[in-house]
C-alpha cells in the first residue's frame, strides 16, 4: 500500500500541491517560532560585565519566610526592597581575603545618556574599566565619567542624585562599556549617596566565603555566586533576561496561533484534495479495494506528503530564523547581541508537529471517503452534496466551543473582572471565540451571503421580479454559485474568518485593556491641573519634590512607589504587589481614585486603600496581613476599596507603612500631581513650577499630555502584538486562501465552459468569478467581525465593572486593511487562474466531448 501511495503522489502530484504548500508553510512558521523561543531561553554571553573581574560575588538576598496554608516546608521569598548586606557579613567575608564593596545609585549628568548610575571607583576594575584620559577621583568633588570624551577632563559638571543637584570636577574619563553608563566617585562619597552595599566582590577562597556567609545569616540574607552565576548580579544581565522573558509570551502565543491555524488550514486543504479525487477513489472501490485499504492509502499519501512538506518547512524555518531575530532586534524588543541559532531538536519538534498535523488533517476526510459505496461515489462525483454528518459535527462543535467561550466571558465579567485586565488571561478567553467562529464558518457562510445580498433581492421582489434578478445576471450567477458550491465557499471563507477574527479579537481586546488603563489615569487626573514627571531619569529626586512643595498656592501629591507582599489566592506563596506611598490629605484633594467602598479620608498610619482585586477579597473595616517591602510583617486596616485593574497601583499607604529605600539608595518619586488652589493665578503658579523643576531631570506637563503619551504607548504595544502574535498566522491564512482558490480552478473548468456555451462572454464569466469571490470574502469578514464583537464586548463588560466607564476599542482601520488584502489575494488567486483556464474555450470543447461520448 505504501508503494501505491508513493506512485499516487508521484503521478497525481497536482492534487497534492495544495496540501504540500499549506503544510510546508505551517511547519516553517512553527520551526521559526520554536527556534526563536529557544534562543530567548538564555541570556547571551557577554565579553565583559560589571563584575567580570571578581571570582566570587556575595549579593544581598534577604528573604521573608512563609508557610503555605496547606502546610509543608517554609518557603523563603526574596523581599522587593533589599536592605543591603549586614555589617557583620561584610566583616566576616573581609576576613577571608580582599573585598570590594559595590554601591550603585541613581546619578544623572546634565547632558548624560539615559540610565546613568553612580558607583565607587574601587569597583571600576571589576568591569574592566580603563582610564583613557585624566586620573582617578582623589577628592569627594571629583568624578570619572565612563565613556566620556578627553575634552571633559578638568571641566566642572552638574549632576543629579536622589537628594538633588550637585557639581563636581571631571578628573578622568574611561572607555565606554556596553553594559552600563557609569559615573565613578570616591568610595567615601559613594557611601554617602548609598549607604547600602548590594554586592560584595570577594577574592578569597570560595569555600571560605561560603562558610563566612553561612555563619552570619546564610541563605536567608545573601547569595554566593561563582562562575557563570555571577552574571545574575549584573543589572544588564537581569534587564536582558527580563526583556527576553517578556518576548517569550507573545512568541509562545504566536507559535500556538500558528499551530492552531495550521490544523484548521491543513485539514481543510486535505479535505478539498480528497473531495477532488472522489471519482478516482470510487474507481478503486469498484475494482475491489476495501474501505480499510482505501483509508490506509489516504493515510499513507498524507504521510508521504507530510514527510516531504515537513522537510521543506524545516528548511524554510531554519532560513527564516535569522531574519526573525533581526526583526526583534530592529524593534528593540531584544538586545542587539541577540541571535537565533538553528538547533536540530527545534526542527525535529516542528517536523513532528507537521507529521501529526498531516495525519490528523486527513483523518476525518479518509473516514468519510471510506464510508462511501462505489455506486454512491460514482453518482456523486459530479454533484456536490452536503454531508449531514459533517454539517452536524460543525454545528455541534462550533456551538459548543463558541457557547463555552461566551459563557466564560460572562462569568469573567461578573466574578473575575480583573482577569480581563490581564493580557495573558484575556488571550486565553479570546482564542476559543476564534476557534468557534472558524468551526462555524462553513455552515454560516451561506446565511451570511444571503444576508449580504439580501438588499438587491428585496428590491427585485418589491418590483414583482424573482430575487435572482435583483443584481443582474452576473450577480445572480455568482450568488447561486457561492450558495451551491459550499465546499469552495467554505475553503474561501474560513481563512478570511481566521484573519479577521484573530486580528479583531486580539487587537480589540488589547486596545480595550490599554484604553481602560488610560481611562483610569484620566479619571484619576481629572481633578489635577498640572503634573510633574521624570524627564530622562528613572524618577523625581528629593530636590524636585521639595521645590514643588514650596511653590505657594499649589497642593502637591507626591507618589512614591513601594511594594506590599501578600499571600496569593491559592495560599501557596507570597507575592509582591505594586503599591504607592502618598499623603492622605493630598490624595483626597488632588486625585480622584475610583473608590467603590469606604473613604480616602480614613487612610492613615496602619491602614491602606486596596484594589478590590487584592487577594483574599478584603472588606472595608477589616484587616489584611501583609509584609512590607523589606519583609516586615504588618496588619493593615482596609480604609477603602478601589475599582482598579491588576496592572496598576494595587495599594495606597502612608509613609509610615512604606519602605522606599535599600540597595540602590532612596526610592525616587514617580509623579507629582498638582492642583492650583482657589485664589491662585494659574499662569504664575505654572511659571513658578517651571522654574522649580528646571534642570533637575523633571518636566511640567498637563494631564492631557499624560493621556496622549499613554495612548501613544498603548498603540505601539498593540502594533507589536499584531506583528509578533498575528503576523505569522495572518500570512499563513493568506497563503491558505490563495492555495484553496487555485486548487478549485481545475474543478471549475467545465463550469466556466458551460457558461461560455450558454452565451456568456469571457468578461462576464470573469466578473462572475470575481463577484462570487468577493461575496465569500465579505461573508468571512462578517463572521470575523462577529467574533470580534463577542470578544471585545466581553472584555469591555469586565473592564467596565473593574474601572468604570471605558470605551470598547475595535481596530476598524486594521480590519479594513486586512479585509482589503484578503479580497486582493482572493481575486488574484481566483480570477487569474480562471482567465488562463478560459483561453481558447468557448464551449465547443464540451460539445465535442458529448458527441464523442455518444
N, C-alpha and C positions, 0 to 999 in steps of 0.2 A: 504493500500500500504506500510505503514511503517512496518507492520508485515511481509509482503512478503520480504521486503528489509532486515530485520533482519535475516529471515530464509535463504535468499540467501547468505548473508555474512557468516552465521554460517556453511552452508553446502558446499559452494564453496569458503572456506577461502583461498585455494591455489591461486585462481585467483586474490585475493586482497592483497596478501602478498607484492608484489612489490610496489603497491600504498601505503600501510601502512608504509613500511620501508622508502620509499622516503619522504613521508610527515612527519613522525616522526623525521627523521634526520633534515629536514628543520626547523621544529618547535624548535628542540633542539638548532640548531645553532642560530636561531633568539632569543630564550629565553636567551641564554648565552650572546649574544651581547647586548640585551636590559638591562639585569641586570648589566653588566659591565659599560655600558654607564650611567645608573642611578647612579652607585657608583662614577663616576667621576664628577657628578654634584656639589658636595660639598667637601670642604677640610676637611679631617678627623680631629676630635678634638684631641688636644694635651694636655698632662697633664700640660705642662709648656711652656710658650712663653716668648719673650723678654720683654713684658710689662704686664705680668700676675698680677703683684703686684700693678698696677695703676688702680684706679677706673674710671678715666676719662683721655682720651688722646685728645690732640689737635695736628693735623697733618697739615703740610704745604700743601696747595692745591690752589695755585694761578691759576686763570682761565683767559682765553682770551675770551672776548665776541664776538660773531659772529651772524650776522643776515642773515638768508638764502636768496638766490636770489629771491625766490618766496614770500618773506615777512614772517610775523609771529613773534613769540616771539624770543627775543635774546637768543641764546644758549651759555651757558658757557662751555668752553673746557679747561680741565687741560693742562698746558704747560709742555713740556718734561723736562725742566731744572728748577726745583723748587728752588727759591732763598732763601728759609727758612722763618721762622716766623718773622714778623716785630717786632722791639724792643718795639713798643707801645703795641702790643698784649701781649708780654711776661710780660710786667709790669702790664697790666690790669688783666691778669689771676693770676699773683702772688698775687694780692690784695684779691683774693677770698680764698686763703689758700696756704699751702705749694705746691711747684712745683719742678720738676726735669727736667732739660734740657738735651735732648739726642742729642749728636753729634756722628755720625757714619762715619768713613772714612777708606780708604784703609791702612792696616798695614799688613806687612808680615815678620814673623820671618825667619831667615836664614834656619832653619830646621823645620819650622812650617807647618801645613796642608794647603792645597789649600783653598783659600776663607776666610782667616783670615780677621778680621776687628778690627779697633781700636775704643774704646769707653771710656767715662768718668767713673771713679769708682763710682760716685754717682748713676749711673743707674744700677749697678750690682744687687742691692737689688730688683729692679723691676722684674728681671727674675729669682729670687730665688737663685742667686749665693751664695755660702758659701765657705769661706776660709778653705782649708784643711791643709795648712802649710803657715807659714810666716805671714806678716801683709799687710795692705792696703798701697798703694803708698803714701808716705808723701812728696816726692820731685819730681820735674819735670824729673829727670833722673832715676826714679823708675817705674816699671810696675808690673802688676799682670797678669799671664798667665792663661786664662781659660782652664781647663782640663790639666794643666801641672803636672809634677811629683815633689814631695817634694825635690828631689835632685837638682832641678834647682834653688831653693831659694838661694840667695846670689851670684849667678853667673852673669857675665856680658855677655849680649847677643847683637846680631846685628839684627836690623830690618830696614825695608824699608817702607817709606811712599811716598806720591805723590811728595814730594820735594826732595827725595833721601834717602841715608843711615844714620842711627843713631845707637847709642849704649845706653844701659840702664842696670840697675841692677834689677834683679828679686827680688822684695820684698815679693812676695807671689804667691801662686797658688790656684786655686779653683777646685771643682769637674767638670767633663765635662758635657756639656749640648748638647742635640741633635740638638737644633735649630740654633746653630752658634758656630764658633770658635773665641772667643774674646780675645783681649789684652787690658787691662784696664790701663788708665793713670790718672794722677791728672786732675781735672776739668780744671785747667788753661792750662795745656799742650794740652788737647783735644781741647780747644777753639782756640789755636794757629794753630793746624793742620786743624781744620774745623770750621771756624767762624759761619757757618750757622747752625741754630737749626731746625732740621727736625721734631722732635716730642717733645711735652711738656707734661709730666705727671703731672696731677693736682689732688690734694687731697681735694679740696674744693667741695661744693655742685655743682652737675652737672648743675642745672638751673643757678646758679650764673656764672659758667664758660661759658655757652652758651650766657648769656647776655653780658659778657665781650668781647667775641669774636665778637658778633654782633655789639658792639659799636666801634670796632677797625678794621673793614674791612668785617666782616661777612663771608658768604659762598664763597665770591669771593677770599678769601686768605687762608682760613683754614677750616678744618672739625673738629667737636667734636664727638668723638666716645665713646660709653659706652657699657657695657655688651659684647655680642658676637661680636659686631662690632669692638672691639679693636684688634681682630686678623688681621684685614685689614691693620694695621700699622706694623705688623711684617713681615720683609723681607722673613723669612722662609715660612710664610703663603702665601705670594704673589708668591714666587717661586713655591711652591707646586701647587697652583691654576693654574699657567701658564703651568706647566707640565701636569696637568690633562686636561686643555683646549687643549693642543697640541695632547693629546691622543684621545680626543673626535672625531676629524675629521676622522682619519683612522678607528676608531671603528664604526662611523656612516656609512662610506663607506663600511666597512665590512658587517654591517647589511643590507645595501642596496644591495650589491652584492649577499649576501646570499639569500635575499628575491627574487631578480630577478632570481637567479639560481633556487630557489625552484619553482617559477612559471613555468619556462620552463620544468624542470625535471618532476614535478608532473603532468603537463598537458600531457607530452609525455607518462608518465607511465600509467595514466588513459586511454589514447587513446589506448595504446597497450593492456591493460587489457580488454577493451571493444571489441577490434578487435578480441581477442582470444575467446570471448564469442558470436560471431556473430551467430553461429548456435543456441545457447540457446535462444538468443533474437529473432531469426527468428521463433522458435517454439512458443514462447509466442505470436507473431503476428498471427501465424496460428490458435491458439486456441481462438482468439478473442480479444486480448489486443489491445487497440487503441494506436496510436502514442503518444498521450498525456500521457497515462498511462505508456508507456514504458519510456518516458523521466522522468516522475515522479519517476519511480522505480530506474532508474540510479542515479537521483539526491539524492534520499533517501539513496541509497547504499553509495554514496560519502559522505553523511552527517554522516552516521554511521562510516565509515572508518575515516572520518575527526575528529570526536569526540574522537575515540579511539587513533588515531595517535597523536592528539594534546595533549591528556593526557599523553601518553608515552613520547612525545617530551618535554613537560614541566618538567616531572620528570628528564629526561636526562639533560635538560638545567640547572635545579637547581643544579644537581650534578656536572655539569661542570663549574659552576660559580666560585667556589673557586680555582680550578686549573688554570682557565683563569687569575684570579687576581694574583696568584703566578707567572705565566708566565710573566706578565707585570713587576712584582717586580724583578724577576731574571734578566731581561734585562735592569734594571734601567730606565724604562720608567715612572714609578710611584714611590712615596716614599715607604719606607719599611713598613710603618704602613697602607698601602692601603689594604682594604678588600672589598669583594663584598657580601653585604647582599642579601638574597633572598626575594623579595617583591611580594606580591600577584598580584599587578596591572601589574608588568612586565610580570609575567606568563600569566595573563589574556590577555594582548595585544598580546603576542606570540600565544596563543591558538586561539584568534580571527582571526589573520592573517592566521593561519593554516586552520581554517574552510573556510575562504574566498578563500584561495588557492585551497582547495579541490573542492568547488562548482564551482569556475571559471575554474579549470583544466578539469572538466568533461563536461562543458557546450557545447563546440563545438562537442565533441565526441557524446554526447547524442543527439544533433540535427541531426548529421549525421546518427546515428543509427535509430532515429525515422522516418527519411525520406525514409528508405528502405522498399519496399513492401515485403510481406512474400516470394513470389516467387523469387524475386531478391536476397534476403538474403540467401535462400537455395542454389540458383545457384552459389553464390559467396563464399559460406562457405569454400570451399577447394581451391579456386583460388584467389590469391592476385592480385587485380587490383587497379590502381591508381585512386583516385578521382580527377576529373578535377577541381571541386570547391576548394578542398584542395590545389592542385597544384597552381591554380590561386591566392589563398589567400597568399600562401608562396612567390610566385614570386612578387606579388604587394607589400605586406607589407615589405618583405625583401629589395626589391629595393628602396622603398620609404625611409625606415629607413637608409639604407646604403648610398643612394644617398644624403639624407639630412645631414648625418654625414660628407660625403666628401665635400659637399658644405660649411658646417660650418668650416671645416678645411681650405679650400681655402680662405674663407672670413677672417678668423682669421689671416692667414699668410699675407694677403695683407693689411688689415686695422687695425688689433689689434694684432700685433705680441707679445706685452707684455703679453697678456693673456696666450700665450703658455709657458711663463717663470714662471707662477704661477701654482703650483702643483694642487691646488683645481680646478682651471679653466681648466687645461689640462685634469683632470679626467672627468669633465663634457663633454668634447669633445670626449673622447675615449669610454665611455660607449655605446653611440649609434652605434659606429663601431662594438663593440662586439655583440650588440643585432641584428644588421643587418646580421652579419655572422651566428649567431645561427638560425635566421629565414630562411636563405637560405641554411642551412646545408643539409636539407633533399633533396632539389631539385638539389643541386650541388654535392652531394656525388657521384652520378653515373658518371657525366662527369669527376670528379676528379679521380675516379677509372680507367676510360678509359684512362685518361692521364697518370696515373702512370703505367698502364700495357700496354702502347702503344708500348714500345720497343720490347718485345717478339713477339707481334702480327705483328709488322712491319717486323721483321726478317723472320717470317713464310711466310708472303706474298711475300717477295722478293725471297723466295725459292719455290714459287708456291704452298704453302700449305694453308689450312684455318687458319684464325687468331687464332681460338680457340686452335690449336695445337702448338702454339708458346712456351708455357712453360710447356708442359706435361699435362697429364690427370688430375693430382691433381690441377695444376694451372688453367687449363681451367674450371674445375668444380667449383672451388672456385670463379673464376671471374664471371661466369654466375650466380652462386647463389647469389653473392653480388649485381649483377645488376638487378636481377629479384625480390629478396626478399627485396623490397625497404623499407618496414616498419622496418625490422630487421636492415638493413643497416643504416637507419636514427637513430634508437634507439642507435646504437653503435657509430655513427659518431658525433652526437650532443654533448654528454658530452665531447668528446675529443676536439671539437671546443671550448667549454666553457673554458676548462682548458688552452689550448694553447693560445687562443685569449686573455683571461683575463690576463694571465701572461705576454704574449708578449707585449700587449698594455700598461699595467700598468708599468711594469719594463722598457720596452723600452723607454716610454715617460719620466719616472723619471730619468733614466740614461742619456737620451739625455739632459734633463734640467740641471742635475748636471754637466754633462761634458761641457755644454755650459758655466756654471759659472767657471769651471776650465779653459776652453779655454780663457775666458775673463781675468781671473787673469794671465794666462800665457802670453797673449798678452800684458797686462799692465806691466808685469815684464820683458818683453823680452829685454829691454834696461838696466835693473839693473844688477849689478854684485853680490851684497850681500843684505841680508835682515835681519833686527833685529826684532825679535818677542818676545812676553812675554814668560817666562818660569815659569809656575806655578803661575802666577799673572794675574790679570784682565787687565793689561796694562803696559805701559812703563812709569816709573817715570821721573821726571824732570832731575835728575842726569844722567840717561842714555842718554836722549836727548842732554844735554849739552856736555857730554863727547864724544859722537859720532860726534857731530858737530865740536868738537875741533880737531878731527883727521885730519891731513893735507893731501891734495891730494884726498879728498873724498867729493863728493856732496851728501848731505843727504836730503831726502824728508821725513819730519815728517808728519804723517797722524793722525790727532786728530778728534775723532768722535763728531758730533753735530747733530742738527736737524733743519729743517725748516718746518713751518706749512703752508699748502696751502689749498685752497678750493677744495674739491673733485669734480670729473667730474659732479656730479649731482647738485652741487651748494648748497647742503643742510647742509654741515658740514665742520669744519676744521679738517684736518688730519695731524699728524706729519709724515714727510718723512725723511729718512736717508740722512745725509749729512756729509761732512768731510771738515775740515779746513786744508789748506796747503799753502806753499809759492809758488806763481805762477811761479817764475823762476825755482825752483827745480822741480815743477810739470811738466813743459815742457821739462826739460833736462833729468830727471831720468825715468819717467814713460811714457808709450805710451798708452794714453787713446784713445778709438775708436771714434775720432771726426768725425762727419758726416756733420757738418756745423759750420762755424765760426773758431776761432783760440784761443788756450790756451793763446797766448800772450796778448790777450785783457782782461784777468782776472785781476781784481784789486779790491780795495775797492769800494763798491757799485755795484758790478757786480757778476755774478755767471755763472758757467758752469753746465748746466742741462742735465739730461737724456731726450731723445725725448719722453719718456713715461710720462713726467711731466704733471700734469693736466692742461688743457687749451690749449694744443698744442702750446707751446711758439715758437717764431721765433727769430733768431739771430738779435740783434739790438733793439728788443722790450724790454719792461719791464714786470715784473711779480710782483704782490703784494704778500708778504709773511709775516709771523710772525716769528721772531727769536725764539730760543728755550725757551726764558724767556717770550714770548708773545709780544715783542716789534714789532710794525708794521714797515715794510720797503718795499721800492720799489727797486728791483734789476734789473739791465740791463743784458740781456742774452748775454754773451760773446761767447758761443759756445754750441753746442748740441752734446750729446754722444749717441751712439747706445748701451746702457746698459740695462740689464734686470731690472724688477721691484723689485727684491730681492737683488740688490747690491746698491752701493752708488748712490743716485739719484741726488746729487748736490755737487759741489765743490765751496767753498767760501774762502775768505781770513780771517785772524784772526780778522780783523775789523768788519766782519759781522757774527762772530761765538760766541755763548755763550757756554763756555765749563766748567763752574763751577756752584756751587749751593750746594744743600743738598748732602752730601757725599764728599765734597771737590772738588778740581780741577779735571777735566777730565784727564784721562791717554791716552797717545798716543797708538794707536792700532798697529802701524807698522812703521818702518823706512826703506825706500827703499834707497839703496846706489849705487852710480856709481863711480867707480875709474876713476879719471881724467887722461887724457893723460900725460905721463911722470912720472907717479907714479908707483912704484913697487907693483904689486897686492899682493904678498906674505907679504911684510912689512905692507901694508895697512890692510890686514886681521889680522895680528898679533896684530897690534895696536888696531883694533876694538875689538878683543877678550879680550884684557886687559881692554878696556874701559867698556865693559858690564859685566865683570866677577864679580859675587857676588851681582848683582843688580836686580836679577829677570828677566834677559833677556838672549837671546841666539842669536848667529850669525848663519845664515843659508844661503844656496844658493837658488836661485829661483827654481831649480829642486826639492829641498827638500820641498818647499812650495807646488809645484804642486802635488808631491807624497802624501803629507799629505791630501791635498784637495781631491785627487782621492780616498784614503782610506776611508775618512769620507763619501763620496758620496756612495761608495759601501756598507758600513754598513747601511746607511739610506735606500738604495734600498732593502736590505735584510729585514730590519724591516718592510718596506712597504709590501713586499711579504708575510711575515708571518702574519701580522696583517690584511691586507685587503684581500689577496687571500687565506690564509691558510684554512679558513673555507669553502670558495666556492670551492676550489680545492678538498678538502676532500669530500665535498658533491657530486661534479660531479663524483669523482671516485666511490663513493658508487652507484650513479645512473648508471654508466657504468656497474658495476658488476651486479646490480639489473636487468637491462634491459636484459642482456645476459642470466641470469639464467631464467628469465621469458619466453624467447623464446625457451628454451630447449624442453618444452612439445610439442610445435608446430613442432619441428624438428624430433621427434622420427620416424614418418612414413617416412620422407625424408631420414633419416640416414639408416633405414632398407631397403629402396628401393635401396640405394647404395650398401648395402651388398648383396642384392638379385641380383643386376646386376653384381656381381663378384668382387667388391672392397674389399680389405682386411680391417681388423679393423684399421690397421695403416694408410692405405690410407685415410680412412674416417676421422680419427682424424687429419691427416695432411691437409685434405681439409678444415675442420673446422678452423684449426689454420691459414692457409693461408688466408681464407676469412676474419677472424677477423683482421689479420694484414693489409689487404687491406683497411678495414674500418677505422682502426686507422690511417693508413697513409693518407687516404683521409681527415679525420678530422684534422690531423696535417697540411696538406697543406692548408686547408681553414683557420685554425687558423693563419698560417703564413701570409696568405693574409691580414687578419685583422690587424696583427701586422705591416705589411709593410705600410698599409694605415695610421695607427695611428702614427707610428714613422716617416713616411715621412712627415705627416702634421706638427708634432712638429719640425722636422728638418728644414723644409722650413720656418716656422715662426721664429725660433731662428736664422737661418742664416741671415734673414733680420734684426734681432734685434742686434746681437752681432758680425756678420761677420762669417768667416769660422769656423765651428764647426762640429765634427763628429756626424753621426747618430748611435746611440747605439742600437743594437739588442742583447738581452741576449741569445745568442746561447746555451751556456752551460746549463742554467736553462731550456730552452725549450727542449733541447735534453734529459735532465734527466726526465722532466715531460712526454715527449712522450714515453720514455722507461718505465716509471711507468704505463702509460695508457696501453701500449702494454702488460706489465706483468699482470696487473689486468684483462684486457680483455681476454688474453689467458687462465688465470686460470678460469675465470668465464664461458668461452665458452667450453674449451676442457675438463675440469674435469667433468662437468655435462654430456657432450656428451659421455665420456668414461663410465660413470655409466649407461647411457641410452642404450649403446650398449652391456652391459653384457648379454650374452646368446641370442643375437638377430643376426640371420644370414639370415633373410628374410623369413624363413619358417612360421613365425607368420603371415605375410601378406598373404601368400598363403592359410593358414588355414582360415583366416578371409574371403578371397574371396570365398573359397569353401563353407563356411558356409552361406554366403550371397546368393550364387547360389542355 
